Every structure is written in C-alpha cells, then in structure tokens.
Amino acid sequence: MYVKGANTLANFLNLVYFLILFPFCMAIIISLFKHASMFRSLLIMMGGLAIMGVAVYVAVNVLLSGDTSKFVYLEHAEIPEKAILCGEVFLMVLVCFLSIKYKKYYAILFSLVGTIPVLWMDLTHKAIEGNTCIRIDTFAAVMYLIVGFVGILICIYASGYMKDYHHHHTDVEDRSGYFLALMFVFLGAMFGLISSDNLGFIYFFWEITSVCSFLMIGYTRTEEAVNNSFRALWMNLLGGCGFAAGLMYCNMVLGISNLSQITPQAAGSIIVPVTLFAFAALTKSAQFPFSRWLLGAMVAPTPSSALLHSATMVKIGVYMLIRLAPVMYGTLTGIMITVIGGFTFFAASLLAITVSDGKKVLAYSTISNLGLITACAGTGTTEGVWAAVMLVLFHAVSKSLLFQTVGDIENCMGSRDIEDMHGLIIKLPRLAFIMIIGICGMFMAPFGMLVSKWAALKSFVDSGSVWLVLFLVFGSGSTLFYWAKWLGKICAVIHQSFELEDITPRSEMVSILPLTTMIVVMCFAFPWMSGNMIQPILDEAYHTNIPDVIGGSDVIIMMIMVAMVFIIPIGSRFLSIGKNSKMTMSYVAGVNAGDDRHYIDSFGKERALYMSNWYMDEIFGEKKFLKPCIYVATVLVAVMLIVVVGGAI
C-alpha cells in the first residue's frame, strides 16, 4: 500500500494511535469497576466494537490498496521517547516489587539484566537519525484483523464469563475489573508491537505483554497460580534479555534502529541480532524448552487461556520469526530454528495424545502448531512463509473458539475432561456442534490448517532436510490421533443419554458464534486470502513478485472439498427420507445385556460397560517424555547461541 497525500497520512496515523492508546484508556476505565455490572459489560461491548471497527477499516484499506511493491512508513510519527523510558522503568519496578513480595528473587535478575542496559543506551547514546516509529504493511494489516477481531471477541466473551466464574469459584477474590483491564492492556501492547518499526518500541511493547501474561496467570493468587505465573515471567524475561541484546547490537555496532533495515542483503553482518531476536521469539511462542509456561497458564480463567494461546501472546513470537524469515534463509540460525520448531511440533503432538484434560490437549496442540509455524518461518522459503501466515490465521480463530467452548462445557457439566464429553452431541448439542467445527478447523480438509501443512511439506522437501519431513509426517499423524479421539467422544451416541441444561450466557455466544461462522467462511475465502492477504506479504518480504504458491488446480480441488463437506451430509439425509431407522446395541466384549450399560462375560457374569480412549501415558506420558524433550531442545538452543552468536563475537 502507498498512502498518498498529507491528510491521508495524518488520518492513518491517528487511527494507528487510536488502536494503540484507546485500549489502555479502556483498561483504566474498566479497572474502576471492581465487580460485574450491566454498565461495565456495555462499556466493554461498545469500546471493543470501536477498536474492532477501526482495526478492520485500517486493514481493509491496506489489503485493497492494490500496491504490494513497498512498505508503508509513517515517518513523521512523533512518540515521546521519555514516555517509553518511564514505561520501561515502571515495568521493571513492578516486577521487582512483586518478586520481593512473593520471594521469587530470580525474576529480579532477569528484569534488571534486560532493562538497565537498554535504559543506559537510550540515555547516553544519541538516537540514530531517520528513526521510523510506525510502519503499516500487509502483514501488519493481517495481524490487525487477528487482534482486532479475535482479541476483541475474547474480551467480550470474558465480560460475561468472569461474572459466572466467581459464582463457581467463591473462594477466589473477585478482581474481574482488574483482569478485564489487563486484557485490554494486552491488546494495546499487541497493536503497538505490530505497528512499530523501531526496535526500541517493539522491545517496550514486548515487555508489556510479558508482564501482563504474568499478572493474568497469577489472577487467583493460589500457590500454583503464583508459581506458574513466575515461571511464565522468568522465561519471557529471559527472552526479553535476548531481544535487548539484539537491540543494543543493532544500535551500537551496526548503526540501525529499525526492523525493516534487517534485510537479506545484510545477512552476513546482521545474523547475530537475528539469532538473538529469534531466541526471544522461541520463548514467547513457548517452543521447547520454554513450553512449560504456556502449560501452566491454564490455571488462569478461560479467557486468559484463549487470549494467550490464540490471538496475542504466542503470536508475537511467530510474528517476529516470520518478519525475519527472509534473512534466515540458508543460514545456520534458520536451520536451527526449523529443527527446534519441527521437534516441538512432533513432541508436543505426542504429548497431546497422553492427556485427557481438554484445556491441556488444547495447550499441547497450541505448542505443536506454533512449532510448525516456527519451522516454516525458519526455512526462509516463500512456501514456508505462506504456510506460516495461513497457519497463524486459522489457528487464531479455531483455537480461540475451542478454548471458549471448553470453558462453557466445563460450566455446564462441571468437568472439562474429554472422557466426560462422551455423547456430548446429545447432552449439549449446540456446544458440541460448535466444538466439532472448531476441531475440524484444526486438522481436516478443506480447512486451512491441513492445506497449510501441504505448503509446509513442500518447503521442507525443498530445504533438503529428511528430519523435517519426518517431523511433519509423524507429527501430523499424531495430530490426527488426538483430534479424532476427541471427535469420537463427542459424537458417540449413548442410548440412555439425557440433554443437559445449556447455561451459556448470551454475552459469551456473542463471541462464539462469529468465530464459528468465521471458520466456515475462511474455507470459502481461502483462494482470496491467498491472493490478497498472503501473496502481498511474500512480495513485500522478498521485495519482488513471487509466483502464486496456490495454483489454479489447487483452488479447484479445494472448492470440490468444500462442496463435498455440505453435499455428503445433505445427500445422505435426502436418500434416507422415507426409510425407517434402526437402533442397534453397541458391540462389546461379550453379549450386550440390553441396556447398553452392561454385558455378559465369558463366565456368564454381568459386568458394567465403560468405554475409554487409550492415552498411552505409560509409553510416552508427561512424566516420561516431557523432561527429555526439554533437555534435547535446550541443547539445540544452546548450540544455536554458542555457534552463531559466540562465533561471531
């Protein structure tokens, strides 16, 4: 996109400022309402829709501009640097205070190491001329849609969820106003990070998300919540230290201050900060060995999980990796990032098989899919970047929907265990149908996750790495296994099942239904998304016109798959008209006793029937498999840092 005219430039600049600053203003106002009220819900609804509207307006204008040959720079954006410095000091003091309060002193070290050198550099070194503070391009527009649409719907969902949450958790102090305010701070920081080209500004917003996730995970203030929140804090602050080191290297050694100045043409001299930024991205996107912070985030209320796992926190890491992808092509850093991502994809998908907690399955699935996105970005190829962006889009919508739906099912059933969801299609048909769509969006054709894996496979084959191909093939097989198990539980019909009361509030359905619709719409819009959202990203990232990754024959095949999704069930229903249906008893290990609850064994005794999935936790469960995976990934990360950074220095 190319913005013409000073007035148009100023208008876009004002809209960008609105997206960054208005969520912070909303957070201040919402924090004044300590308890749920109709006015607070209305305020969140109206303010959220305003943010969504502006984000969509800016994104649509960029995507429909028709000019994909250059980046958009709003070079005259004046953001007071003193405000950024004060913000960094505030975050450091807050972390130190809470670390002392809860006697987690190690977090202080990471905060000081990351912040003080950057403050020293900002105060003692003159700013590099020609600083660009704000940048909007096609990738930023796509991220605006994810944060503005999915993120705001999660906030609207949270306004109703938190009211019910404290009805079910009376032992937890009601600080829902504080929690909802943090969510809007999160969104403001995300918009700021997406819109920033200046590395110093990116670092500031990067740290805000780290602190916000720490505060949200520790919301209940239980011992488990506090421990998990500090684990998330120190891991993300460790990544922040890596980002700070890369920032200082760029400013003081290379004389650059903008992310856009990191180009493939400067790959030889730029590889050290690129490696440091990639390390920070690994921590933020919860790749092995840093995955445990995301697993621990489940102690927070469901909206926090949806926000951290889908639209904001983890997407920051892969966003940075995709930005750096062209520079990593053919480098040792790119190879190591791809191997770490591929290993994470495979290992996390295996671990997802071994757990029955619905949220935990979604958490491992998130880590696994982020691993695939990381691996795609690390290849640095056009097919890899195409697959990475498409995976980001579909994962954000599907995973947000799934987390919200699991939260509602837990409220209705009192459990989020997959085994307790047996026959959910009868017990809670509306939520079951929504969950089926969300699960299909994660692994079935013609939904984008599966088609994106095809592009990922092509990029892995082109890279010449047998290991990457094996990771993708076997990781995809494991993915099919745990999703199919869950679908089987939901769709299994129990003859004596009874429908439960669906107590999901309307305020939560306001978020769930649009996300469900969006998954279906994205199937039909897939060719348009490829041509108008992702191809321009490739053109801008590689500064040339890239041939279409998805060709005409691919589009035809995908449209046939979309049509079959609807033709097969409708046709089956049409053919069954006028025919009598027959109810049959389940096949069991003996003679069915006639009630589908008992069977007669070989000794003539009546035994209770119980059907359960096989989780194989005795083979590669968390207790046996998680730590070895962390150790292997730690070695890979250490090798990358020692060889690339240590060797260059």
N, C-alpha and C positions, 0 to 999 in steps of 0.2 A: 504494500500500500504506500502511496505517496500523498501526503497531506498538502494541499495547495492553499496558499493564502494565509495571512497572519491571523485573521479572525477564526478560520477553521482550526488552525494550530492551537490558538488560545482556548477554543471550545473543547477540543480533545484533551488539552492539558488540564482544564478544570474538571472534566469528567474523571480523569485518572486520579486527580487529587481527591475527588469525592469518594471513589472506590477505596482509597487508602485511608482517608481520615474519618469518613462517616461511620464505619463500623466501630472505631474507637469511641466516637461520640455516643453511639448507641450503647456501647458497653458501660459507659459512665452512667447513663440514664437508667439502664436496666439494673445496675448494681444497687440503685436506691430502693428497688422493690425487693425486699428480702423474701417475701412469700408470694405464692401464686395468686394472681388476680386476673379478672377479665381484662382490665386495662393493660396489664403487662403483656398478656397474650396478644391483644390487639396491636400494641406497640411493636412487638416482635414481628407480627404478621406484616404490618404496613411498612416498617423500616426495612425488613428483609425483602419484600417485594420491590421496594425502591432500589435497593442495591442490585437485585436480580435484573431489574429493567435496564439500569444503566450499564451493567456488565454485558447484557445481551446486545444492547444498542451499539456499544463500542465494538464488540466482537463481530457483529454482523457487518458493520461498516468496513471493518478491516478485511473480512473474508470476501465481501462482494466488491471490493475496490478494483479488482482485476489487475493490479500491478504487483507481481510477485518477484520483481527483479532486485529489490533493495529493501533494507531495513528502514523503519521509521524512527527518526531521532527527534525528540523534543528537547533540543539542546539548551534552550534558554530557561528551562525549569529551575527555579531558584528555591531550593530547600535548605533552610538554615542548618548548617553543619553543627552548630552548638547544640541544637535540639537533639541531634543524633548522638552527640557525645554525652549529653546529660542522660539520654535514654540508656546508653550502654553502662554508665555508672550506676544508674538506678537498678538495672537488672543484676549487676554484679553485687551490689549491696543487698538486694533482696535474697539472692542465692546464699550469700554468706550468713545473713541473719537466720534463714530457715535451716541452714546446715548446722549452725550452732544450737538452735532450738531443739533439733532432733538428734544432735550429737553425731551427725554424718559429716565429719570434718574433711573427708577426702574430696567432697564436692567443691569445697572452697578452693582447693589447689587447682582443679581444672578451670574454675571460673576465673581465678587470678591470672593463670598462665595464658588463657585465651584473650582476656580483655585488656590487661595492663600494657602489653607491648603495642597493641593497636592504638590505645589512647596516647601512649608515648609518641608513636609515629605521627598521629594526627596533630599533636600539639607542637612537635619540634620540627616537622618537615613541611615545607611549603607544598600546597596542593598542586598536583600536576595540571598544567594548563589544558584547556579543552575538555574538561570533565563533562561527561554526559550522564545526567542523573536518571532520566526517564527514557525508556525505549518501548515501542509497541511494534510487534511484527505478528506474523500469522500464528506462530507458536504461542505467543502471549495471548492472542485472541482466543485460541483453543482452550488455554488454561483459564481465561476469564469465564468461559462457558462452564467449565467444570466447577470452579469455585463458586461462581455466581449462581449457578443453577442447583447443583448437588449440595453445595455447602449451605446455602440458604434454606433449602428444603429440610436439611438435617436440623437446622436451628428452629424452624417452625415445628418440626416433629418434637424437638426437645422441650418446647414450651408446654406441651400437653403431657409429655412423658414424665417430666420432673414432678409434676403435681401428683400423679399416680405413684411415682417412685417412693415418695415419702409416706404414702398411705400403706405401702407394703413393707417399708423399711423404717419403722417407727424409732428404731434405735439410732438412726443416723440424723444428725442435726440438719435441719432444713436451711441450707445455704444455696438454694436453687438460683437466686438472683445473681450471686457470685459466679456460679457455674455457667449460667447463660451468658453473663458478661464476658467470661473467658472465651467462650465460643466465638463471640463477635470480635474480640481482640485477635483471635486466631485468624479469622477471615481477613481482617485489616492487614495483618502482617503478611498473609499469603498474597494479597493483591499488591502490597508494597514490594515483595520479593519478585513477583512476576514482572512488575513494571520497571524494575531498576536495572540499569546497565552498569552503574558504578559499583565496584566490588565492595566498597565500604558500606554502602547502603544495603547491599544484599546480605552482608555479614550481620548487620544490625537486625534486619527482619528475620534472618536465620536464627539468631539467638532468642528472639521473642517467641518463636514457635517452640523452641526447646523448653523455655521456662513455662509457657502456657501448658504444654503437654504434661510437664512435671506437676503443675498445680491441679490439673484436671484429674490425673490418675490418682492423686492423693486426696481426692474430694472427701471420702468417707472418714479419713483420719484414723482408720484402723491400723494395726501394726503391719498387716500385709500390704495395705494400700500405701503406707509411708515407705516401706522397704521397696516396693515396686516402683514408686514414683522417683525415688532417689537413684534406682538402677537406670531408669529412663534418663534422668538428669545427667548422671556422670557419663553415660555412653554418648549422649548427644553433645555434651560439653567437650568431650574428647574429640568428637568430630569437629566441633567449633574451633578447637585449638589447631587442628589441621587446616581449616579454612583460613584462620587468622594468619598462620604461617605462609600459606599460599598468597594471601592478600599482601603481606609485607614483602614477600619476594617479588611480586609483580611491581609494586610501587617503588621499592628501594633499589632493586637490582635491574629490572627490565624497563622501568620507567613507564609503565602502563597502569591504568586505573580502571579500565572498563572491560567487561566480559566480552564485548564484541571485538576487542583487539586481540583476543586469543584465537588465532586463525591457523589453519593447516600450514600456511606459508611460513609460520614462525615455529613450527613443531619442534625443531631441534632445541631452541632456547627456552621454549615455553613448557617443556614436558615436566619440569619439577613442580610448578604450581598446579598444572593439570592433575598430576598424581595426588597432590595434597587435597585439591578440591574433590577429586574422585573418592579419596578416603573419607572425607566428610560426608559425601553423598551415601557411601555404604552404611555409615552409622545412622543417618537419617532415614534411609529406606529399609532399615532393620535386616540387612543381609547378615548371614553368618560371618563372623562370630558375634554380631551385635543384635541378634534376633530376640533375645530374651526380654528386652524392654517392651517390645510390642506384645509379646505373650502376656506379660504382667499388666499391660494396660487394661485387660478385661475386668479388673476389679472395679473400674470406674463405671458409672451408669452407661447404658447402651448408647446414648447419643455421642458420648465421648469416643466409644469404640468405632462408631460409624464415621465420625469426623477424622479420627486419627488413621483409620485403616483405608479410607476411600478417597476423600476429596482434598485433604490438606497435607498433614504431616509427612506421610510416607511419599507423597507425590513430589515433595520438594527435592528429595534425593534423586529420584529418577529424572526429574525436570533438569537438574544440573548435569546429569550424565548425558542426557540427550543433547543439551546445548554443547557439550564438549565432545560429542561423538565424532565429528569430522577430524578433530585433532588427534584422537586416539587411534585412528585407522593405521594398522600396520606397526604399531608401537608395542613395546613390552607392557606398558600400562594398560593399553587396550586389551591385550591378550589376557593379562591377569584379571582385569575387571570382568571379562567374559567368562573366564573359568570360575571365578568366585560366584558370579550370577548363575551360571549353569549348575554348579554344585548345589547352591542354595535352592534352586528350582527343584532339583531331583530329591534332595534330602528332606526338604520341608513337605513335599508331596507324600513321601513315605511316612513321615511322622503324622500327617493328617489322617492317614488310614487307621492309626492306632488309638485315636481318642474318640469319645462319644459325646463330649460336651459340644453343643452346637457352636457356641462362640469360639471355642478353641479350634474347631475344624476351620471356621472362617479365618481365624488368626493365622493358622499354618498355611491356609490357602492364599492369604494375602502375602505372606513372606515368600511363598513359592512363586506366585505370579510376579511379584516385584523382582525376584531373581531372574525370571525370564526376560523382563523388561531391561534389567541391568545387563544381562548377557547380550541382548540385541543392541543396546547402545554401545557396548564395548567393542563390537565388531567394527563399528565406524562405517559400515556399508550403507548404501541407500535403502536396501531391503530391510536391514536391521533397524534403521531409524523409522522407516514406515511402519514396521511391525510394532516397535516400541510405542509410538504415538497412538496407534489404533488400540493396543492393549491398555494403555492409560485411559482412553475414553471409555471403553466397555467395562473395564474393571471398576472405574469410579462409580458408574451408575449401578452395576449389578451388585457390587459388594456393599454399597450404601443401602440398597434395598434389602439385601439379605440380613444385615445386622439389625435394621429396624424391625423386620418381620420376626426374627428370632426373639427380639425383646418383647414384642407383642404376644407371641406364642407363650413365652415364659409367664407373662402377666395373666394369660387366660388359663394355662394349665398348671402353673406353679413349678414348671420344670423346663429346661432347655436341652435336656438330654435327648439325643436322636432316638434312642430306644423307646422313649415315652411318646414319640411322634408317630408310632405305628397307627395306621388308619387315620391320619390327620385329615385326609381328604373327606372323611365323613364327620370327624369331630369338629373341625374348624375349616369348612370348605373354602371360605373366602381367603383366609390367610394361607391355606395350603396351596391354592391356585396361584397366589402371588409368589409364594416361595418357589414353586415349580418353575415359573417364568424366570425368576432370579437365578436359580441353579442352571437352567438351560442356557441362560446368557453367559455363564461361566465356561461351558465346555462343549456345547452342542452346535452343530451346523443348523441354520446358516448364521448363527450369532458370531459377532466379530472376533471373539476370543479364539475360536478354532481356526478361522481364516487367517488371523494374525500369526498363529503358530506355523501355518504353511509358509508365510513370508519369512518367519524366523528360521525355519528349517532350511530354506533356500540360502539365507545369509550365512548360516553355519556351514553348509556344504561348500559355499564359495570361499569361506575362510580356510578350508582345507583341514579343519580340526575334527578328527574322528570322535574325540571325547565329547565335544559339544553336541554332535549329532546324537550320541548315545544318551547324554543327559536329557536332551529334548524328547527323544523317543520313549525312554523308560519313565521319565518324569510325567509325560502326557498319559502314559498307561496308568500310572499311579493316580493321577488326577481323575481319570475316568472311573477308577475303582471307588474312591471315597465319595464322589458325587453320585454315582449310580447306587451305592448303598443307601445314601440319604433319600434319593428319589424313591427307591423301593420301599422304604419305611413309610414315607408319606402316602404313597399310592396303594399300599396293601390294604385290601378291604376286609374288615372284620365283621362277620355277620351280625354279631351282637353289639356292635359299637353304637354309641349314642352321641348326638351332637352336643358339644359344649357351648356355653354362652360366650359369644364373641364380644368382649368388653372394650375393644379397641376404640378409643375416643375419635371423634371426627377430626380433631386437630392433628392427630397422627396420620389419619388416612389422607389428609390434605397433602402430606409429603409422600406417602407410599404409592398412591395411585398415579401421580405424574411420573414417578420413577419407573413404575411398571410399564406405563404407556411408552416411555422413552426407550426402554429396551426393545420393544416391538418395533417402534418407528425407526430406530437405528438399523434394524435389519434391512428395511426397505431403502433407507437412505445411505446404505453402505457405499454404493458407487459414487454418489455425490460427495460423501465425506472424503473418499479417497482423492477425488479430483479437485475438490475446492478447499479442503482443510489440510490434507496431509501432503499432497504433491507440492503446494506452495512452500510448505515448511522445508521440504527437501531442496527446492530451488534456492531458497534463501540461505540455508545452511551450507550448501556446497557452491553457492554463487554461480550457478549455471542451470540450464534447463535439463531436468532429469527425466528420462523416459518413464512413462506410467508403469508403476510396479504391478498394478492390477490391469490386465488387458481386457479386450472386449469379450473373449471367450470365457474368461474368469467371471465376468459380470453376468453373462448368460447362465452359466452353471449355478451361480449363487441365486439368481432370480428364480430358477427352477426349484432350488431347495426351499426358498421362501414360500413359493406357491404350494409345494408339497406339504409343508407344515400345516396348512389350512385345508388342502384338498383331501388328504388322507382321513382325518377325523370326520370331516363333513360327509365324505363319501361313504365311510363306514356306517355312519349314522343313517344315511339315506338308504343304504342297502338292507339295514336291519329293520326298516319300517314294516310292520305287519307280521313280524316274526316273534314268537314267544321266547323270552329269555329264560334261562335255566340256572338256578342257583345250585352250585356244587360245593361239597365239603372239601376242606383243604386236604392235600395229600400229606401224610405224616409218616413217622417211623413204624407205625402199627395201624391197627384198624381204628378209624375215627369213631369216637364214642357217640357222634351225632350232634354234639353241641359245639363243635369246633374249638373246644377248650380242653378236651381230654382225649386220650387214645388208649387202646388196649395193647399192652406189650406182648412179647412172645411167651410170657409166663401167665397170660390171662389176667394180669393186674391192670387196673385203671390208673393211668398216670396223667398228671397235669401237663398240658402242652404250653411250651413257651418258645417263641421264635426270636432269635437274636442274630445280629450281624457278627461276623468274625473280625476282630480288630487286630489280631496278630501282634498284640503288645508284648507277648512273651518272646517274639522273634526280634523285632526292631522297635520296641516301645521307647518312650521318652527316657526311661531310666537306663536303657542300654545304648541308645543310639544318639541322643541329643548331645552329650558331652563329647564323644568322639568327633561328631560333626563340627562342633565349636573349635576343637583343637586343630582339626585339619584346616578349617577356614582361617584360624589365627596364623598358622604357618604361611598360608598363601598371602595374607595381607602383609605380614612381616617381610616376606620375600620381596613383594612389590615395593614397599617403602625403602628397604635396605638397598636393593639393587638400583632402583630408579633414582630416588632422592639422595641416598647416601653416595651412590656412584657419581652423580652429577656434582654434588657439593665437594 
